[in-house]
């Protein structure tokens, strides 16, 4: 495999997370990799006002093993920021990580190893729980409580259906074929699903998606995300986001949601906290999908406005280009 395959671009979209971004950049400084790897890091600031720009400019003045590029994307949304990074990156392999993770020192070695030993076009790395602002680790028996993405399918590489944006990578040929992220989706827009919809197009284009245990990131624990209230909000947004790019019959979603409500009542009576947490999320996801679908339907028939919907992405992105290249381009 030629050296050019291991020219790697790492894209980070960030918004008002100066302190966690500083930890991420420090972990990038500590990456171990050979001289045969050329690494560029693109940090796209999505309009932060917390000193992120000064942090990045100060970092850029230092002597680094990698090339640090700073871009600013004023259009709100993680997908818009990632697309800015995609327009400006040069690597043959493109990695995407969130701004609230820390990379294991072997992350880059793991990435190159994964591409050497597999024929996957896109890869999902491990996402494990990190520490909270006080340095405390997660209680592994209560992972659901922290409401963070955890991806760990074991020690062997294997095919999977989708990618999680906290730690994913793909060949440039994938991006050139499937195009940009959908700017209607993700944080700053609908809230979620930009990675899920992107994965869907990757599969449709005939590319292979795989899980690899090698490149590992540790996701920060944020007390603001703890507990059931945040969990309900997250899953509601996931359902609403799903209504944008998926068309599932409401005759299927409605009875499934009712069934989950009944299960939720039963688990509550039995005092099964973990099942309550999981099922409550499914109920809210169903409600989010139902309301999102009904909202779209009413907009299509020009019905009078509902009371204000929690997520105004339908109006915000009604006339915006999705920034997705057709598969037959």
N, C-alpha and C positions, 0 to 999 in steps of 0.2 A: 504494500500500500504506500502510495507516494506521500512525501512529507506534506504536500499542500493540503491533504485531507485533514491534517492536524493544525491548520491555521484556524484558530478558534476565536469567535466573537461571543462575549458574554454581555447580555443586555439586562439592565436593571431599570425598571420604572419606579419612580419614587415620588411620594407626596407627603410633606410634613412629617417625616420620620427621621429627623436629623440624627438622633442618637442611635437608633437601630441601624441606620445606613452606615454610621461610623464603625459600628461593630462588624458589619458585613465587609466594608473596605479593608479593615484590619485583617480579617480572615483571608481575603484575597491576597494581601501582602504575604501571608504565610503559606500560600500554596506551593507545593513541591511539584516541579515538572522539569523535563529535560530541555536542553537547548534546541532540540528538534521541534519544539512546540512554540508557535508564535501566538501570543494572547493579546487581544484588545478587549478592553472593558468600556462599554458605553453606558453611562448613567444618564437617563432622561428625566429631568426634573419637570414634573407636571404642574408647575405653578406654585411651588412651595413658598411660604413666607416665614419659615422658622429658622432661617440661617443655613439652609441646605446648600445654597449657592456658594456661600463663603467657605463652607466645609469642603466642597468639591474643588473650588479654585485653589484653596490652600493645599489640598492633596495633590493636585495636578502639578504644583511647583516642586514637588519632591522628586527624588530619583527613584523610579519604580522599575520593576522587572517587566512590566507590561505597559502597553499604551492605554492611557486613560483619556477617554473622550467625553466631553460634557455637552449635552444638548438640552434645550428647553422647549417643551411642548405646551403651549398655552391652551389648546383645546382640551377640555376636561375629560379625564377617563384613562384608565390603565391601558386599554386597547389602543387609544390614540398615541399614548406615550411609547408603547411597544412598537407600533408601526413606524414611529419616528426613528427608533433604534434600528429597525429592519431596513429602512431606507439608507441608513448611514453605515451599516456594518459591512465588513469585507470578508469575514471568515467563511471557510468551506463548511465548518460546523458551527451552528448557532445555538448558544445556550441561553436560557431564560431562568432567572431566579428572582424571588420576591425580595423586597428591601427589609424584611423582618426575619431573615434567616442568617445563619452563619455557616460558611462552607467548611467542611472537614479539610484538613491539610492535604489529604489524598484525593480531593475532588477531581482535579484535572487529570491526574494519573488514572483515576478510575474511569473517567470519560473516555480517554484515549484507549484504554484497555478494552472497554465495552465495544467500541467500534472496530477494534482489531479482531475480536473473537466472534462477532456476530454480523448478520446481514440486515439488521434492523435499520430502517431509515430514520425513525424518530425513537427517542428513548426517554423513559421516565426513571429518574433516580430516586433513591430513598429519601423520605422526609420523616425525620424523627423529632420527638419533643426536645426542646432545648431547656433554657432556664428562664426564670422570671426576672424582673428588674433588680431583685435582691440576691440573685444568684442561686435561688432554690430550684431544684429539679422537680419534674412532674411526678406525681403519685401515679404509677403505671396502672394501678387498679381503678383509677378514676379518669382515664384519658378523655372520656366523653365530656367531662366537666369543663375542660379547657377550650373546647371549640376551636381546635387547630387541625389543619390537614395532617394526617399521618399516613404515610405510604411505606409499607414494608411487606413485601410478598416473599420474604425468605432469602436464601443465599444463592439461588439459581436464577439465571436469566430466563425469561419466558415471555410469550406473546401476551399483550393486554390490549384493551379496546381504547383506552383514553389516557390523556396526559393531565397532570396537575401542574399549574403554572408556577408553583413554588420551586420546582426543580425539574426542568425538562430541557431537552435538546433535540435538534433535528438537522439534517443535512441541508445545505443551501438549495439543493435540487427540490426539496420538499416545498420550501417557501416559494421558489420560482414557479412551482406548479400550482399550489393551492392559494397563494396570495396572502394578504394581510389579515389581521384579526378584525373581527366585526366590531365596529366602534359603538354599536348599540348595547354591547354586552360588557360585563366586568365592572370592577369598582369605579366609581365616578359616573357610571351610566346606570345599567340595570342592577349592578351589584355583583353578579356572578356569571359563570358559564362561558366566558370568552375562550377558555382552554378546552372545554368540552365541545363547543361548536367547531373550533379549529381542528380538534381530533377527528371529528365526524368527517370533515372535508379531506383530511389526510387519508382516512380509510377509503372514502369514495374514490380518491385518485389512485388507489391501488398500492399505496405505500404500507410498509409493515411497521407497527408500533410495538415496542418491547419494554419490559421492565428490566432494570439492571440494579444489582445491589451495590455496585462500586462507587459511583459518585453520590456522596451523602451530604445532606444539609440538615441543620438543626433549627427548628422553628421556634422563635421566641414565644414565651408564655406571657400573655398580656392580661392582667387582671380585669381590664375593661371587657374582655370577651368571656369571662367565666360565667357559668350558670345557665339556667333555663331561659331567662328572658332574652339573652343574646341569641341562644340557640333558636328560639322561635322566630326572631327577626331574620336570621340567616336563612333558614329554610323557606320562609315566606318569599324572600328575595330570590332564592334559587328557583322556586316554582314560577314566579313572575318572569324571571329571566328565561326559563325554559319555554314559556309561552311565546317568546319572540321567534325562536328558530325551529321549534318543533310543533307539529300539528297532530295532537292526540285527541281522539274523540272525547268530548265532554261526557258522553254516555258511559265511557269507561272510567274517566277520572273521578266523576262524582260518586259512584258507588264505592270505589276504592277508598276515597276520603272518608265516607261514612263508616266503612268497615274499620278504618284506622281509628276513628273516633270511639267506636265500641271497644276496640282493643285497649285504647288509652284508658277508658273507664275501668276496664278489668284490671289492668296493671296497677292503676292507682289504688284500687281496693286492696290488691294483694301486696302493695308496698314495694313493688319491684322498681327501684329508682332508675336503674340503667335502661330498662325496657320503656319506662315512662318517657325518659329523655329522648330515646330513639323514635318512639312512636309519635310523640308530640311533634317532632321534626317532620315526620311524614304527613301528619295532618296539616301542618302549616304550609308544607310544600304543595300539597294538593290545593289548599285554599288560594295560595299565591298564583298557581297555574290557572285556576278557575277565574279569579278576578282579572288576571292579566288577559285571558282569552276574551272574556266578556267586554273588557275595556276596548280591546282592539276591534271587536265586532261592532260596538256602539260607535266607534270613531268611523268605521267604514260606512255605516248607514247614516252618518251625520246626525246622530241622536243628540238631544240636549246633554250637557255635561253632567257627570256624576259629581257628588261631593269630592273634593280634591283627593286624588289617589296618592298613596304614599310615594310612588316612584313615577316621576314625570318623564321617564325616558321615551315614552311613546310620542309625546309632543316634541321633546328636545331633539329627537333624531329623525323626525318624520321626513324631513327633506334633505337629510345628510346622506352623502355617499357612504356605502358600507365599506368601501376600500377592500373589496374582495375581487381578485381577478378570476374571471371564468376559467373553469378547468380546461376548456378547449382553446385558450389563448395560444 
